[in-house]
Amino acid sequence: MSSIESVVSRLAESELPVICLMGPTASGKTALAMELYDKLPCELVSVDSALVFKDMDIGTAKPTEDELSKYPHHLIDLIDPTEAYSVADFCRDAFNVINEIKSRGNIPVLVGGTMMYFKGLIEGISPLPEANLEIRAQLEKEAAEKGWQALHDELRAVDPVSAERIHPNDPQRITRALDVYRQTGNTLTQLSQTKGKKLEGNILQYAIAPKERADLHERIAQRYQIMIEQGFENEVKKLKARGDLNEDLPSIRCVGYRQMWQYLSGEMDHEEMVFRGVCATRQLAKRQLTWLRNWPDLQWLDMENKENFQLIISGLSKL
């Protein structure tokens, strides 16, 4: 029996683990996940806030149809670009999928770079209510009559911690905090300290990243150019032609899409669009790496290391 077969056989007799494969954009997470799929009884779960959108394939670096036929991913192509998908939405769907995967005797492999999704799963999220449209309309009416400063003063009276954090000129966050309070009778601060359901059991957490940031920057530039060659411009043209999308939607705010959208609107030339798109992607990668450096219980993998699969097998063998 091979070492892999031995590990898998032993795992089948105990609680199946969850493998989390994190990392910045363009670091090679998908390729490593596919290798795991080839060699382990596992199923892949996307942890990516851009891949949930339908008809957004090239600019999100979504696996191709051929790749998805060989390596199916859960939680891809879930919603229309007009819709939003929150951390709570993801956690709800991910818990359901993870339970289904384990019921089939397979290992869930969570792969992606949306750190808030991983955080919600691993640490649990606060049980905050959905927005109440009637309360929000009333708050907007009060703001029109008395001003946002008056509402901020009200927030300070009931939730001084949130009021200290939220600027008086931030109507969106003031509204959210007061909406929560009027719905529940509890403050945003109180509810945020309560964590809901989270992943239990064996959780192996890996981050794949470069030793040198310049290597990742080069990959990002190359991948962006490949996207252009694959027809990224036409993809966004089709989205723009729908007439029901705009720059303020989460879908069009995705890295690369906003820059292409602005280019198609005549706000910049092609060269500037590519430059800004690459810069925005690098900034995203920097934010992802910042998250990961502060992440507990994490094992780092070098994106150039050909033995990353064996390192994960080694981690499984220690369970």
NUMI-97442 format. One line per 10 residues: number of its first residue (from 1); for each residue y, x, z of C-alpha. Coordinates in steps of 0.25 Angstrom, whole numbers, plus 5000, padded with zeros to 4 digits. Layout:
NUM) Y X Z ~ ...
***
This chain:
1) 5000 5000 5000 ~ 5014 5006 4996 ~ 5025 5007 5006 ~ 5032 4996 5000 ~ 5020 4987 5001 ~ 5017 4991 5015 ~ 5032 4988 5019 ~ 5031 4974 5012 ~ 5018 4971 5018 ~ 5023 4974 5032
11) 5035 4966 5030 ~ 5028 4954 5026 ~ 5021 4953 5040 ~ 5035 4953 5047 ~ 5048 4947 5045 ~ 5054 4950 5031 ~ 5067 4958 5031 ~ 5080 4956 5024 ~ 5085 4967 5016 ~ 5100 4968 5014
21) 5105 4977 5002 ~ 5120 4979 5003 ~ 5130 4988 4996 ~ 5142 4989 4988 ~ 5143 4983 4974 ~ 5136 4992 4963 ~ 5128 5000 4973 ~ 5115 4996 4968 ~ 5110 4985 4977 ~ 5104 4976 4967
31) 5096 4987 4961 ~ 5090 4991 4974 ~ 5088 4976 4977 ~ 5080 4975 4964 ~ 5071 4987 4968 ~ 5068 4980 4981 ~ 5065 4967 4973 ~ 5055 4975 4965 ~ 5048 4982 4976 ~ 5048 4972 4988
41) 5045 4957 4990 ~ 5060 4954 4991 ~ 5070 4944 4985 ~ 5085 4948 4982 ~ 5096 4940 4988 ~ 5110 4943 4983 ~ 5121 4945 4994 ~ 5133 4945 4984 ~ 5145 4936 4984 ~ 5147 4938 4969
51) 5133 4935 4964 ~ 5133 4921 4970 ~ 5142 4916 4958 ~ 5136 4911 4945 ~ 5141 4916 4932 ~ 5146 4929 4938 ~ 5136 4939 4934 ~ 5142 4952 4928 ~ 5154 4954 4937 ~ 5145 4952 4950
61) 5134 4962 4945 ~ 5124 4950 4947 ~ 5110 4954 4943 ~ 5107 4950 4928 ~ 5098 4939 4925 ~ 5087 4949 4921 ~ 5089 4955 4935 ~ 5089 4942 4942 ~ 5076 4938 4935 ~ 5069 4950 4940
71) 5077 4951 4953 ~ 5081 4937 4958 ~ 5092 4937 4968 ~ 5095 4925 4977 ~ 5110 4921 4980 ~ 5115 4924 4966 ~ 5122 4914 4957 ~ 5124 4903 4968 ~ 5138 4897 4965 ~ 5148 4895 4954
81) 5160 4904 4954 ~ 5169 4893 4959 ~ 5162 4893 4972 ~ 5162 4901 4985 ~ 5150 4907 4992 ~ 5152 4911 5007 ~ 5145 4920 5016 ~ 5140 4908 5023 ~ 5135 4902 5010 ~ 5128 4916 5007
91) 5121 4917 5021 ~ 5116 4902 5020 ~ 5110 4905 5006 ~ 5105 4919 5010 ~ 5098 4914 5022 ~ 5090 4904 5014 ~ 5086 4914 5003 ~ 5082 4924 5013 ~ 5073 4914 5021 ~ 5067 4910 5007
101) 5064 4924 5003 ~ 5057 4928 5016 ~ 5049 4915 5015 ~ 5044 4920 5002 ~ 5040 4933 5009 ~ 5051 4942 5003 ~ 5061 4951 5008 ~ 5076 4946 5006 ~ 5084 4957 5000 ~ 5099 4954 5001
111) 5107 4962 4991 ~ 5122 4962 4989 ~ 5136 4967 4993 ~ 5142 4955 4999 ~ 5143 4960 5013 ~ 5148 4947 5020 ~ 5135 4940 5015 ~ 5127 4951 5021 ~ 5135 4950 5034 ~ 5134 4935 5035
121) 5119 4936 5033 ~ 5116 4948 5043 ~ 5127 4944 5054 ~ 5128 4929 5052 ~ 5141 4922 5048 ~ 5150 4913 5057 ~ 5147 4898 5056 ~ 5160 4894 5050 ~ 5162 4880 5044 ~ 5165 4878 5030
131) 5180 4875 5027 ~ 5184 4861 5030 ~ 5193 4856 5018 ~ 5200 4845 5027 ~ 5203 4854 5038 ~ 5209 4864 5028 ~ 5217 4854 5021 ~ 5223 4850 5034 ~ 5226 4865 5038 ~ 5233 4867 5024
141) 5241 4854 5027 ~ 5245 4859 5041 ~ 5249 4873 5035 ~ 5258 4866 5024 ~ 5265 4859 5036 ~ 5266 4869 5047 ~ 5263 4883 5039 ~ 5251 4892 5041 ~ 5257 4899 5053 ~ 5255 4886 5061
151) 5241 4886 5057 ~ 5239 4901 5060 ~ 5245 4898 5074 ~ 5235 4886 5076 ~ 5224 4896 5072 ~ 5229 4906 5082 ~ 5229 4896 5093 ~ 5214 4892 5091 ~ 5209 4906 5085 ~ 5218 4917 5088
161) 5208 4928 5083 ~ 5207 4922 5069 ~ 5223 4920 5070 ~ 5224 4934 5073 ~ 5216 4938 5061 ~ 5221 4928 5051 ~ 5235 4930 5046 ~ 5245 4917 5046 ~ 5247 4919 5031 ~ 5232 4917 5029
171) 5230 4902 5027 ~ 5216 4903 5022 ~ 5211 4910 5035 ~ 5219 4901 5044 ~ 5214 4889 5037 ~ 5199 4894 5039 ~ 5201 4897 5053 ~ 5208 4884 5057 ~ 5198 4876 5048 ~ 5186 4882 5056
181) 5193 4879 5069 ~ 5196 4864 5066 ~ 5182 4862 5060 ~ 5174 4868 5072 ~ 5183 4869 5084 ~ 5179 4884 5084 ~ 5188 4895 5079 ~ 5185 4905 5067 ~ 5184 4916 5077 ~ 5174 4909 5086
191) 5165 4905 5074 ~ 5166 4918 5068 ~ 5159 4924 5080 ~ 5147 4916 5078 ~ 5137 4921 5068 ~ 5127 4912 5061 ~ 5114 4914 5055 ~ 5110 4929 5051 ~ 5099 4937 5045 ~ 5088 4940 5055
201) 5076 4949 5055 ~ 5075 4962 5048 ~ 5087 4965 5039 ~ 5087 4978 5032 ~ 5102 4981 5027 ~ 5104 4992 5016 ~ 5117 4996 5009 ~ 5117 5003 4996 ~ 5129 5011 4993 ~ 5134 5024 4987
211) 5135 5038 4994 ~ 5148 5040 4986 ~ 5157 5028 4983 ~ 5161 5034 4970 ~ 5147 5031 4965 ~ 5148 5017 4968 ~ 5162 5016 4961 ~ 5156 5022 4949 ~ 5145 5011 4949 ~ 5155 5000 4951
221) 5163 5005 4939 ~ 5151 5006 4931 ~ 5146 4992 4935 ~ 5160 4986 4932 ~ 5160 4991 4918 ~ 5146 4986 4916 ~ 5150 4972 4920 ~ 5161 4973 4910 ~ 5151 4977 4899 ~ 5142 4966 4903
231) 5153 4955 4901 ~ 5160 4953 4914 ~ 5173 4949 4907 ~ 5165 4938 4900 ~ 5159 4933 4913 ~ 5173 4932 4919 ~ 5179 4925 4907 ~ 5168 4914 4908 ~ 5171 4912 4923 ~ 5186 4912 4919
241) 5184 4902 4908 ~ 5178 4892 4918 ~ 5192 4888 4923 ~ 5187 4885 4937 ~ 5187 4900 4943 ~ 5199 4908 4948 ~ 5202 4921 4955 ~ 5202 4915 4969 ~ 5187 4911 4969 ~ 5177 4920 4976
251) 5169 4922 4962 ~ 5181 4927 4954 ~ 5185 4936 4966 ~ 5172 4944 4965 ~ 5175 4958 4961 ~ 5177 4960 4946 ~ 5179 4946 4943 ~ 5193 4945 4948 ~ 5197 4957 4940 ~ 5190 4952 4928
261) 5196 4938 4930 ~ 5210 4944 4931 ~ 5208 4953 4918 ~ 5204 4940 4911 ~ 5217 4933 4916 ~ 5225 4945 4910 ~ 5229 4951 4923 ~ 5224 4965 4919 ~ 5218 4972 4908 ~ 5203 4976 4906
271) 5204 4990 4912 ~ 5211 4985 4924 ~ 5201 4974 4926 ~ 5190 4984 4926 ~ 5197 4994 4936 ~ 5200 4983 4945 ~ 5186 4977 4945 ~ 5180 4991 4948 ~ 5190 4993 4959 ~ 5187 4979 4965
281) 5172 4982 4965 ~ 5174 4996 4972 ~ 5183 4989 4982 ~ 5171 4979 4984 ~ 5161 4990 4986 ~ 5170 4997 4996 ~ 5171 4984 5004 ~ 5156 4983 5004 ~ 5154 4997 5008 ~ 5164 4995 5020
291) 5156 4983 5024 ~ 5143 4991 5024 ~ 5148 5003 5031 ~ 5150 4994 5043 ~ 5137 4987 5041 ~ 5126 4988 5053 ~ 5111 4991 5051 ~ 5113 4996 5036 ~ 5105 5006 5029 ~ 5113 5013 5018
301) 5107 5016 5004 ~ 5112 5025 4994 ~ 5114 5018 4980 ~ 5109 5031 4973 ~ 5096 5032 4981 ~ 5084 5028 4973 ~ 5076 5027 4986 ~ 5084 5015 4992 ~ 5072 5006 4990 ~ 5063 5015 4998
311) 5074 5015 5009 ~ 5073 5000 5010 ~ 5058 5000 5010 ~ 5059 5010 5022 ~ 5068 5000 5029 ~ 5058 4989 5027 ~ 5046 4998 5032 ~ 5053 4999 5046 ~ 5054 4985 5049
***
